[in-house]
């Protein structure tokens, strides 16, 4: 799950990578190295710029907890009006 990566993709899409803040653009070689390292470590999702894996783990836990709550026969009580 790469962030902004220095490739020709940006120019082809109409936004040259040089128009992005340089502090958010990773070199393609660094991105590939990080992705391969993540794969070697058994990661199913690799975000090469993410320093704190606990943030991803919290996101995944929240996403999984939300799943069963996203569909029901009635709206949640917080959306009902008082009589």
SVG drawing of the C-alpha trace seen along z (x, -y; Angstrom):
<svg xmlns="http://www.w3.org/2000/svg" viewBox="-44 -22 60 37">
<polyline fill="none" stroke="black" stroke-width="0.4" points="0.0,0.0 2.4,-2.6 2.2,-6.3 3.4,-8.7 6.2,-7.1 8.6,-8.7 7.4,-7.2 6.2,-8.3 2.7,-7.5 2.3,-11.0 3.1,-12.8 0.9,-10.4 -2.0,-11.3 -1.5,-15.0 0.3,-15.8 4.0,-15.7 5.5,-14.2 7.6,-17.4 4.4,-19.2 4.0,-17.0 5.8,-17.9 9.2,-16.2 8.8,-15.0 6.0,-12.6 7.5,-11.1 9.5,-7.9 11.9,-6.6 10.6,-3.6 13.6,-1.4 13.0,-2.2 9.3,-1.3 10.1,2.0 12.7,2.9 10.2,2.1 7.4,4.1 9.7,7.1 10.9,6.8 7.2,6.7 6.4,9.8 9.4,11.6 8.0,10.7 4.7,12.2 2.8,8.9 -0.3,9.2 -0.5,5.4 2.6,3.4 2.7,-0.4 6.3,-1.3 6.1,-4.7 4.2,-3.6 6.6,-3.7 4.3,-2.5 2.7,0.8 0.4,0.4 -1.5,-2.2 -2.3,0.3 -3.3,3.0 -5.7,0.5 -7.2,-0.4 -7.6,3.3 -9.2,4.1 -11.7,1.2 -12.5,2.2 -13.2,5.8 -15.4,4.6 -17.4,2.4 -18.2,5.1 -21.1,6.7 -22.5,3.3 -22.9,1.9 -26.2,3.5 -29.4,4.2 -33.1,4.4 -33.6,1.1 -31.6,-2.0 -29.5,-2.3 -31.3,-3.7 -29.2,-6.9 -31.1,-7.8 -34.6,-7.4 -36.5,-10.5 -38.0,-10.8 -41.8,-10.6"/>
</svg>
